[in-house]
Amino acid sequence: MGLSIEGRLVTGRTLRKTERELHFNRELFVGQRILNFGCGGSNISNEIRKAQVNAELVVDFDMHFDPSNRIRKFLTYPLHEILEGTEMLTDQDSRIHRTSVAIRRRLGNIQNRTFVQGDGRNLPFEDNAFDTAIAPWSTYQIPTEAKRQVFKELLRVSKATFFFPIGGDDFDILQQLAKDNGYEIIYSGSHLNKDLKINSIEDYDAFRDSYTENQRVQRPSSNPTSVIKLGSKILGARVEGNLVIMRRKLASQ
Ligand SMILES: C[S@@+](CC[C@H](N)C(=O)[O-])C[C@H]1O[C@@H](n2cnc3c(N)ncnc32)[C@H](O)[C@@H]1O
């Protein structure tokens, strides 16, 4: 079995950086229910609130418990570890467990974060619970054998999903899921495309109708999931893998 990096590399991009990489504008979120999948230390639910973008709901979701604790509050890391240990050993409904969680959220200054812990293989949300899901720098960590399941779950719970970065094999799975589940691929290509901007839900159709399918949807030429390629990304080299934007087909299509 190869080296699994699932959940091991945790970063925390800002909302601004995520908007730039995924080519949407926060205005897209107005009135919407949003899932930030594999949020790591990115605190988009709080940033959206602070920016007074009137989203209906923004959920930061990750397999770890509030990973932003670890990134932002490294000075209190040992205390977080003790509290995390306490929570592992106590019943979720017990007073000590709840007190420990409350202390940890206060230490991490994340009381206002809308966070749900769980595994992408089995998302604890209903079908269509979200208008938009974003999965920046998270699905590349999913082991190959679980990719299809996680992608399927993301498409199940959301009407539109932004994935980045996506390699050739991932793309093949997404393309098949799109066919089987009534999705369309609005875009699959470089995240440096200057002509792509999704600022409102009308922009999906506007972008799709401005280009032929061959121009908009390209299969990535490589699989950017190896640690070496990611290493080159961390060192500032070219990002491999596509930005893929998918949307559930409208009833009229
Ligand atoms: C590199 S971080 C990216 C964080 C953030 N999205 C960003 O752009 O900075 C990847 C995150 O994906 C999460 N992750 C990986 N596999 C997951 C899974 N199966 N379910 C939920 N979260 C997962 C990891 O725990 C980690 O916090």
The ligand as a Tripos MOL2 file, in Angstrom:
@<TRIPOS>MOLECULE
LIG
   27    29     1     0     0
SMALL
NO_CHARGES

@<TRIPOS>ATOM
      1 C1         -4.3540   20.5960    2.7590 C.3       1 LIG1
      2 S1         -5.7660   20.7690    3.8090 S.3       1 LIG1
      3 C2         -6.6850   21.9840    2.8980 C.3       1 LIG1
      4 C3         -7.3850   22.9460    3.8120 C.3       1 LIG1
      5 C4         -8.1110   24.0760    3.1190 C.3       1 LIG1
      6 N1         -9.1770   23.6030    2.2530 N.3       1 LIG1
      7 C5         -7.2060   24.9930    2.3480 C.2       1 LIG1
      8 O1         -7.4960   25.2720    1.1850 O.co2     1 LIG1
      9 O2         -6.2280   25.4610    2.9190 O.co2     1 LIG1
     10 C6         -6.7160   19.3160    3.4550 C.3       1 LIG1
     11 C7         -7.7950   19.0250    4.4680 C.3       1 LIG1
     12 O3         -8.6370   17.9910    3.9400 O.3       1 LIG1
     13 C8         -9.0750   17.1980    5.0290 C.3       1 LIG1
     14 N2         -9.4940   15.8760    4.5540 N.ar      1 LIG1
     15 C9         -8.7360   14.9600    3.9090 C.ar      1 LIG1
     16 N3         -9.4510   13.8510    3.6950 N.ar      1 LIG1
     17 C10       -10.6890   14.0610    4.2160 C.ar      1 LIG1
     18 C11       -11.8740   13.2760    4.3100 C.ar      1 LIG1
     19 N4        -11.9330   12.0180    3.8380 N.pl3     1 LIG1
     20 N5        -12.9590   13.8110    4.9060 N.ar      1 LIG1
     21 C12       -12.9060   15.0590    5.4100 C.ar      1 LIG1
     22 N6        -11.8230   15.8570    5.3510 N.ar      1 LIG1
     23 C13       -10.7150   15.3670    4.7620 C.ar      1 LIG1
     24 C14        -7.8300   17.1140    5.9020 C.3       1 LIG1
     25 O4         -8.1420   16.7500    7.2430 O.3       1 LIG1
     26 C15        -7.2560   18.5180    5.7900 C.3       1 LIG1
     27 O5         -7.6380   19.3500    6.8540 O.3       1 LIG1
@<TRIPOS>BOND
     1     1     2 1
     2     2     3 1
     3     2    10 1
     4     3     4 1
     5     4     5 1
     6     5     6 1
     7     5     7 1
     8     7     8 2
     9     7     9 1
    10    10    11 1
    11    11    12 1
    12    11    26 1
    13    12    13 1
    14    13    14 1
    15    13    24 1
    16    14    15 ar
    17    14    23 ar
    18    15    16 ar
    19    16    17 ar
    20    17    18 ar
    21    17    23 ar
    22    18    19 1
    23    18    20 ar
    24    20    21 ar
    25    21    22 ar
    26    22    23 ar
    27    24    25 1
    28    24    26 1
    29    26    27 1
@<TRIPOS>SUBSTRUCTURE
     1 LIG1         1 GROUP 0 **** ****
